[in-house]
């Protein structure tokens, strides 16, 4: 799938913490129906077989909505199911090595918290950066907070698009208006909400207004 920075407007990242007896594909479908523009499947505990099965099902969903489907960290699985791309953090496989494995046509996202990390990621073949946490967050225990001034400097230092992540909600998204980002990546702001479809639609509209798109 050809990557466009518009795909980053509302980037939904999965988390099974809020399933409450429902299936993750059901929640993903609702997020897509609400207007998610990109989907990252993030599984830290699932065994490979179940991850593979789940990945194939959610990939079919994403393709039916014509949005990019990204696998978090697991390059082998992403290659096996021919996902649209991979997202890696600073403690995962080096971006240049991931690019070598997935080839030039797949999407590569890299997490960054500093200008130096951002510049290196771009040089290593990243297509976009995920920068955060831009607000306090409970979704990642090891999240490092990134100031909005650092976020602005990262956006100015690279030519690839940047998406902000970490603690973003409908109430604070407007604080990111002048940072230079192309969109937001959210977990609980979508998947922890009682009405995922409506939460996605509202957040997408607020983000579009915040970024004057």
C-alpha positions in Angstrom: 0.0 0.0 0.0 1.3 3.4 -0.9 1.9 5.5 2.2 0.6 9.1 2.5 1.1 11.4 5.5 -2.7 11.8 5.5 -2.8 8.2 6.8 -1.4 9.4 10.1 -4.3 11.7 11.0 -6.0 9.3 13.4 -3.6 6.3 14.0 -5.3 3.7 16.2 -3.0 1.4 18.2 -4.6 -1.7 19.7 -4.6 -2.8 23.3 -6.6 -5.7 24.6 -6.8 -4.2 28.1 -10.3 -3.0 27.5 -11.9 -6.0 25.6 -14.4 -6.7 28.5 -15.4 -10.0 26.8 -15.5 -8.6 23.3 -13.1 -9.5 20.5 -10.3 -7.2 19.3 -11.4 -7.5 15.6 -14.8 -6.2 16.7 -13.3 -3.2 18.4 -11.0 -2.6 15.4 -14.0 -2.6 13.0 -15.7 0.0 15.1 -12.6 2.2 15.1 -12.4 1.9 11.3 -16.1 2.7 11.0 -15.5 5.8 13.1 -12.7 7.0 10.8 -9.4 5.6 11.9 -6.9 6.3 9.1 -4.3 3.8 10.1 -4.1 0.7 12.4 -1.2 -0.7 14.4 -1.6 -4.2 15.9 0.3 -4.1 19.2 0.6 -7.4 21.1 3.2 -7.9 23.8 2.0 -11.1 25.4 0.2 -13.2 22.7 2.0 -16.3 21.4 3.0 -16.4 17.8 0.2 -18.7 16.6 -2.6 -16.6 18.0 -0.8 -13.4 17.0 -0.7 -14.7 13.4 -4.3 -15.7 13.4 -5.4 -12.4 14.9 -3.1 -10.4 12.5 -4.6 -12.1 9.4 -8.2 -11.3 10.6 -7.5 -7.7 11.4 -5.5 -7.2 8.2 -8.5 -8.3 6.2 -10.6 -5.7 8.1 -8.1 -2.9 7.4 -8.0 -3.8 3.8 -11.7 -3.6 3.5 -11.5 -0.1 4.9 -8.5 0.8 2.7 -6.3 1.8 5.6 -2.7 0.8 6.2 -2.1 -2.1 8.6 1.0 -2.0 10.7 2.5 -4.6 13.0 4.3 -3.4 16.2 7.8 -4.8 16.6 7.3 -8.3 15.2 9.1 -8.1 11.9 8.9 -11.9 11.2 5.1 -11.9 11.6 4.7 -8.8 9.5 6.7 -10.4 6.7 4.8 -13.7 7.0 1.3 -12.1 6.5 2.6 -9.3 4.2 1.4 -6.5 6.4 1.7 -3.0 5.1 4.5 -2.2 7.5 6.2 -2.4 10.9 6.6 0.0 13.7 9.7 -0.3 16.0 10.8 1.4 19.2 14.2 2.4 20.3 14.8 -0.8 22.2 13.6 -3.0 19.3 15.5 -4.0 16.2 17.5 -1.1 14.6 15.5 0.7 11.9 18.2 0.1 9.3 18.0 -3.6 9.9 14.2 -3.6 9.8 14.3 -1.8 6.5 16.7 -4.3 5.1 14.3 -7.1 6.0 11.0 -5.6 4.9 12.3 -4.0 1.7 11.8 -0.6 0.2 8.1 -0.8 -0.4 6.8 -1.5 3.1 6.0 1.2 5.6 8.5 1.7 8.5 7.6 3.6 11.5 10.1 4.4 14.3 9.5 5.8 17.8 11.7 8.7 18.8 12.0 10.9 21.9 14.9 13.1 20.8 16.0 15.1 17.8 19.1 12.8 17.5 16.9 9.7 17.4 14.6 11.2 14.9 17.3 12.2 12.5 19.0 8.8 12.7 15.6 7.1 12.1 15.1 9.1 9.0 18.6 8.3 7.7 17.9 4.6 8.5 14.9 4.5 6.2 11.9 5.4 8.4 8.8 6.6 6.6 7.3 8.3 9.7 8.1 8.9 13.3 6.0 8.3 16.4 7.0 10.9 19.0 5.9 10.8 22.7 4.7 10.5 25.2 3.4 14.1 24.6 1.1 13.9 27.7 1.2 11.6 30.8 0.0 8.1 29.8 -0.8 4.9 31.5 -0.8 2.8 28.4 2.9 2.2 28.4 4.7 1.7 31.7 8.1 2.7 30.3 6.8 5.8 28.4 9.2 8.8 28.3 7.5 12.2 28.3 8.5 14.5 25.5 8.0 18.2 25.8 6.0 20.1 23.1 9.1 22.1 22.4 11.1 18.9 21.7 8.2 17.7 19.5 8.4 20.9 17.5 12.2 20.6 17.1 11.8 17.0 15.9 9.2 18.0 13.4 11.6 20.8 12.1 14.6 18.5 12.0 13.2 15.8 9.7 11.4 15.8 6.4 9.3 12.7 7.1 5.9 13.0 8.8 5.6 12.9 12.5 2.7 11.6 14.6 2.3 12.4 18.3 1.5 9.7 20.8 0.9 9.4 24.5 -2.0 10.5 26.6 -3.8 12.3 23.8 -7.5 12.9 24.4 -10.3 14.9 22.9 -9.7 17.5 25.5 -6.0 18.1 25.0 -5.5 17.4 21.3 -5.8 21.2 20.6 -2.6 21.8 22.6 -0.7 20.1 19.8 -2.0 22.5 17.1 1.3 24.3 16.5 3.8 21.5 16.9 4.1 20.5 13.2 2.7 17.0 13.5 0.6 15.3 10.8 -1.6 13.4 13.1 -2.0 11.6 16.4 -1.6 8.0 17.5 -3.9 6.9 20.3 -4.7 3.8 22.3 -7.1 4.4 25.3 -8.7 7.5 23.6 -10.3 5.0 21.2 -10.2 1.4 22.7 -11.0 2.3 26.3 -14.1 4.2 25.3 -17.6 2.7 25.7 -18.6 3.8 22.2 -15.5 3.2 20.0 -17.1 4.3 16.8 -18.2 7.7 18.1 -15.0 8.2 20.0 -13.0 7.7 16.8 -15.2 10.0 14.8 -15.1 12.8 17.4 -11.4 12.5 17.9 -10.7 12.5 14.1 -12.8 15.7 13.7 -11.1 17.4 16.6 -7.6 16.5 15.3 -8.5 17.7 11.8 -9.6 21.1 13.3 -6.5 21.2 15.6 -4.2 20.7 12.7 -6.3 23.0 10.4 -6.8 20.2 7.8 
